[in-house]
Amino acid sequence: MTESRHALIIANDQYADQGLKKLEAPAQDAAALERVLHDPQIGDFEVMVVRNASADLMRRRIESFFNDRSRADTLLLHFSCHGLKSESGELYFAASDTEPPLLAATAVDSQFVRSCMAGTRAGSTVLFLDCCYGGAFSRGSSSVRASGDVHVLESFAKDEPVSGRGWVVITASDSMEYAFEGNKLSENSALRPSVFTHAVVEGLETGEADLDADGTVTVDELYDYVYRHVREQNPHQTPKKTAELRGDLHLAHSRRGRIKIVAIPSPPSLQAALNSGDVLTRQGAVMELRRRLQHPELPIAEGARQHLEEVARNDIQQIADLASDALSEIRLAPSPDRLDFGLVSRGSPQQKLSVAMHGPPLARHCVAQPKHSWLRVDPTPSGLEVHVDTAAEGHLSGDIVLKGVADESLIHVEARVEPGRRTEPGTGPGPSNGSARPPRGPAGKRDTVVVGAPRIPPPPEMPPLTTAPRTPTRQPSLSRRAPALAGAALALAVTAVGTLILAILKAELAVRERSHEGKPGNIEDNVHAHGALAPLTVCLITGAVALVAVAFARHDLRARREHYTERAASSTHTLTSVAKGLAVPALIIGAVIDITYLVGSAVW
C-alpha cells in the first residue's frame, strides 16, 4: 500500500462582518506553513491552501479532504482564523461570510470537523488550531459577551481509535486567551506569522523540533518545542494538545538529523589495557582499537571510536597523538567535494554527477542533506549520486551537508540553467549522462539520504532512442605511489624490529661476558666484540625512515584522494598503521638501549 501525505491549510483574514477584527497573520501563516510542509526534505506533503473562503466552500473542502483515504495516509488540517463560541457552548470556525448571530448557518461547526476526522479511513490525522477565540455572541446582537473559557479541546472529545488509526489536536490556546501575533494585534504592525505557527514553521524548517536528533520530528516533539517557544514569547498564551494514538506519529523529517549508532563496547581486556600504567601496553591497546575502527560491523567500529576519543582527550601526548591519528581515518572524505554541472537547458532531464566516499565503513556511513529544493541526492554502492532540477533558469549555487558520526563535510554544487542551451556536466568522477530523475520510492519520499546503508540496486536504465554528441568525462588516472610508500614503510619497520631483536641478543651476550670478567676490562670492548652497535644503529635508522615513508604515503593519499581506488586507500591505511605500530616501539626501545649504553659505558 502506497503511503501519501496531504495537508489542508485554511486561512481567513478578511471578513464581511465589521464586528470581526481583521487578522494579519493568516496570509503569512499559509505561505510559511505551505512552504515547509511541501518541502520534500521536510514534510513532503501535498498541500492545498484555502484562503478567505465562504462557510459552504470550507465545509466542501474539509469533507472532500477526509474522503477517499487509506490507512497508509497521513492527513494534516490547519486552521488560522477566528474561533467563535455560541451561547449554547458550540465552537465554530469563522468564514469570510460569517455572521456572528447566525453561526450555525454561516460558520463551520467544530463538530462537523470532528465527524469528518472520525469518519476518514486515513491512518493518522493531525489538526492544528491557530485561532483567536472570541466569547459567546448573544442572540440578535453582533456584540461579544467575553465571559468564561472556550475550552477548545472539549469540542474534540476523545474516541478510542480503530485499530491502526489515531489523531492529534494541537491548539494555540484553549481558553479566552488570544493567540497574539507578536505582543498585540495592531493595524499598522508588520506582517508576520503568529507566534504559534511561527514556532511550528521554525521548528520544522530548522530541525530544532527534532529533540532527540534521530532525523525525524514526531508530533509529541513538535508540541514540546512549540509549547516552550510560545510560552517564552507570550506567557499569556498556552498551547494545548489532546491525542488518541498508537505509537509515534512521524510528522516530518529533520534537516539536522545525524548518524546515531548504538556502540558495542570494546572487550574488558582491551579496556583494562587502556587503563594500564604501562605506556607500551596502552599503546598496544590503541593499535587494537585502530584495527577495530576499520571493522565492517558499525557498532563495533563505533565502540572503538568512542574509546579512542576518550584516549585522545585524557592520555599523555604520545598516546593521545596515536589515538587522534587513528580517528583521522574516519573523517568524511567525499571526492570530489565540488561539482560544476556547467550550462544546462531549462526543462531538460535532471542532470547527475557521482561522488565517491572513501575510507572504512564508519567513514562512509553518513547523512546527506541537500540545502536547496533543486538538489536531490541518492545513495550508490560507492557513495552518492547528485541530481540538479532544471525547472528554473539562472545560476544555481548550493551545498549538500554530509554528517557522519564524528564530523561534517560539504559538497558544493554549481549549475547554470539557460533556455535553449545545454552542455553536459564536465566535472565529477562518475557518469554524467543527464538521465531523468529516478522514481520516488514506495512511500513517495525524497528524504535525507543515509549513505553507506544497505541498498538494493535499481534496475538498469534503458538507453535513449537518440543520443546527442557527448563530451567525454575525464576520469582521473589511478596512482600507486601511496601503496608503494606504505609497503616500503612496512618493510623498513619490519627490518627495524628484526635488527632491534638482534641488537638486544648481542647486547645480552656482551653484558654476560662483562659480568664474568670482574674488575678488568670494560663494557665497550664486549659490545664491540659481539657487534651489538651495528644492528642497533640499523634499527634506529630504518625505524625513522619507516615513519617518514608513512607520513609521505598518508599525505599523498589525502592530497590526491581522487587518484586512488577505495581498495588502494584502504590498503594504504592498513599498511601504514601496521608500519607505524612496529616502528614507533622499535625506535623507543632502541633509543632507551642506546642511552643506557652511553651512560653505563663510562662506569662499567
C-alpha positions, 0 to 999 in steps of 0.5 A, spaced: 500 500 500 502 506 497 503 511 503 501 519 501 501 525 505 496 531 504 495 537 508 489 542 508 491 549 510 485 554 511 486 561 512 481 567 513 483 574 514 478 578 511 471 578 513 464 581 511 462 582 518 465 589 521 464 586 528 470 581 526 477 584 527 481 583 521 487 578 522 494 579 519 497 573 520 493 568 516 496 570 509 503 569 512 501 563 516 499 559 509 505 561 505 510 559 511 506 553 513 505 551 505 512 552 504 515 547 509 510 542 509 511 541 501 518 541 502 520 534 500 526 534 505 521 536 510 514 534 510 513 532 503 506 533 503 501 535 498 498 541 500 492 545 498 491 552 501 484 555 502 484 562 503 478 567 505 473 562 503 465 562 504 462 557 510 459 552 504 466 552 500 470 550 507 465 545 509 466 542 501 473 542 502 474 539 509 469 533 507 472 532 500 479 532 504 477 526 509 474 522 503 477 517 499 483 515 504 487 509 506 490 507 512 497 508 509 495 516 509 497 521 513 492 527 513 494 534 516 488 540 517 490 547 519 486 552 521 488 560 522 482 564 523 477 566 528 474 561 533 467 563 535 463 560 541 455 560 541 451 561 547 449 554 547 457 552 548 458 550 540 465 552 537 465 554 530 470 556 525 469 563 522 468 564 514 469 570 510 461 570 510 460 569 517 455 572 521 456 572 528 448 571 530 447 566 525 453 561 526 450 555 525 448 557 518 454 561 516 460 558 520 463 551 520 461 547 526 467 544 530 463 538 530 462 537 523 470 537 523 470 532 528 465 527 524 469 528 518 476 526 522 472 520 525 469 518 519 476 518 514 479 511 513 486 515 513 491 512 518 493 518 522 490 525 522 493 531 525 489 538 526 492 544 528 488 550 531 491 557 530 485 561 532 483 567 536 477 565 540 472 570 541 466 569 547 459 567 546 455 572 541 448 573 544 442 572 540 440 578 535 446 582 537 453 582 533 456 584 540 461 579 544 459 577 551 467 575 553 465 571 559 468 564 561 473 559 557 472 556 550 475 550 552 477 548 545 479 541 546 472 539 549 469 540 542 474 534 540 472 529 545 476 523 545 474 516 541 478 510 542 481 509 535 480 503 530 485 499 530 491 502 526 488 509 526 489 515 531 489 523 531 492 529 534 489 536 536 494 541 537 491 548 539 494 555 540 490 556 546 484 553 549 481 558 553 479 566 552 486 567 551 488 570 544 493 567 540 497 574 539 501 575 533 507 578 536 505 582 543 498 585 540 494 585 534 495 592 531 493 595 524 499 598 522 504 592 525 508 588 520 506 582 517 508 576 520 506 569 522 503 568 529 507 566 534 504 559 534 505 557 527 511 561 527 514 556 532 511 550 528 514 553 521 521 554 525 521 548 528 520 544 522 524 548 517 530 548 522 530 541 525 530 544 532 523 540 533 527 534 532 529 533 540 532 527 540 536 528 533 534 521 530 532 525 523 525 525 524 520 530 528 514 526 531 508 530 533 509 529 541 516 533 539 513 538 535 508 540 541 514 540 546 518 545 542 512 549 540 509 549 547 516 552 550 517 557 544 510 560 545 510 560 552 517 564 552 514 569 547 507 570 550 506 567 557 499 569 556 498 564 551 498 556 552 498 551 547 494 545 548 494 538 545 489 532 546 491 525 542 488 518 541 494 514 538 498 508 537 505 509 537 509 515 534 506 519 529 512 521 524 510 528 522 516 530 518 523 529 517 529 533 520 534 537 516 539 536 522 538 529 523 545 525 524 548 518 524 546 515 531 549 508 532 548 504 538 556 502 540 558 495 542 563 496 547 570 494 546 572 487 550 574 488 558 581 486 556 582 491 551 579 496 556 583 494 562 589 495 557 587 502 556 587 503 563 594 500 564 600 504 567 604 501 562 605 506 556 607 500 551 601 496 553 596 502 552 599 503 546 598 496 544 591 497 546 590 503 541 593 499 535 587 494 537 582 499 537 585 502 530 584 495 527 577 495 530 575 502 527 576 499 520 571 493 522 565 492 517 560 491 523 558 499 525 557 498 532 563 495 533 567 500 529 563 505 533 565 502 540 572 503 538 571 510 536 568 512 542 574 509 546 579 512 542 576 519 543 576 518 550 584 516 549 585 522 545 582 527 550 585 524 557 592 520 555 599 523 555 601 526 548 604 520 545 598 516 546 593 521 545 597 523 538 596 515 536 589 515 538 587 522 534 591 519 528 587 513 528 580 517 528 583 521 522 581 515 518 574 516 519 573 523 517 568 524 511 572 524 505 567 525 499 571 526 492 570 530 489 567 535 494 565 540 488 561 539 482 560 544 476 554 541 472 556 547 467 550 550 462 544 546 462 537 547 458 531 549 462 526 543 462 531 538 460 532 531 464 535 532 471 542 532 470 547 527 475 554 527 477 557 521 482 561 522 488 565 517 491 566 516 499 572 513 501 575 510 507 572 504 512 565 503 513 564 508 519 567 513 514 562 512 509 556 511 513 553 518 513 547 523 512 546 527 506 542 533 506 541 537 500 540 545 502 536 547 496 529 544 493 533 543 486 538 538 489 536 531 490 541 526 492 541 518 492 545 513 495 550 508 490 554 502 492 560 507 492 557 513 495 552 518 492 549 520 486 547 528 485 541 530 481 540 538 479 532 540 477 532 544 471 525 547 472 528 554 473 533 558 469 539 562 472 545 560 476 544 555 481 549 555 487 548 550 493 551 545 498 549 538 500 551 537 508 554 530 509 554 528 517 557 522 519 558 520 526 564 524 528 564 530 523 561 534 517 563 535 510 560 539 504 559 538 497 558 544 493 554 544 487 554 549 481 549 549 475 547 554 470 540 553 467 539 557 460 533 556 455 535 553 449 542 551 451 545 545 454 552 542 455 553 536 459 556 536 466 564 536 465 566 535 472 565 529 477 568 522 477 562 518 475 557 518 469 554 524 467 549 522 462 543 527 464 538 521 465 531 523 468 530 523 475 529 516 478 522 514 481 520 516 488 520 510 492 514 506 495 512 511 500 513 517 495 519 520 499 525 524 497 528 524 504 535 525 507 539 520 504 543 515 509 549 513 505 553 507 506 546 503 508 544 497 505 541 498 498 538 494 493 540 496 486 535 499 481 534 496 475 538 498 469 536 504 465 534 503 458 538 507 453 535 513 449 532 512 442 537 518 440 543 520 443 546 527 442 554 528 441 557 527 448 563 530 451 567 525 454 568 525 462 575 525 464 576 520 469 582 521 473 588 516 472 589 511 478 596 512 482 600 507 486 605 511 489 601 511 496 601 503 496 608 503 494 610 508 500 606 504 505 609 497 503 616 500 503 614 503 510 612 496 512 618 493 510 623 498 513 619 497 520 619 490 519 627 490 518 627 495 524 624 490 529 628 484 526 635 488 527 632 491 534 631 483 536 638 482 534 641 488 537 638 486 544 641 478 543 648 481 542 647 486 547 645 480 552 651 476 550 656 482 551 653 484 558 654 476 560 661 476 558 662 483 562 659 480 568 664 474 568 670 478 567 670 482 574 674 488 575 678 488 568 676 490 562 670 494 560 663 494 557 665 497 550 670 492 548 664 486 549 659 490 545 664 491 540 666 484 540 659 481 539 657 487 534 651 489 538 652 497 535 651 495 528 644 492 528 642 497 533 644 503 529 640 499 523 634 499 527 634 506 529 635 508 522 630 504 518 625 505 524 625 513 522 625 512 515 619 507 516 615 513 519 617 518 514 615 513 508 608 513 512 607 520 513 609 521 505 604 515 503 598 518 508 599 525 505 599 523 498 593 519 499 589 525 502 592 530 497 590 526 491 584 522 494 581 522 487 587 518 484 586 512 488 581 506 488 577 505 495 581 498 495 588 502 494 586 507 500 584 502 504 590 498 503 594 504 504 591 505 511 592 498 513 599 498 511 601 504 514 598 503 521 601 496 521 608 500 519 607 505 524 605 500 530 612 496 529 616 502 528 614 507 533 616 501 539 622 499 535 625 506 535 623 507 543 626 501 545 632 502 541 633 509 543 632 507 551 638 501 549 642 506 546 642 511 552 643 506 557 649 504 553 652 511 553 651 512 560 653 505 563 659 505 558 663 510 562 662 506 569 662 499 567 
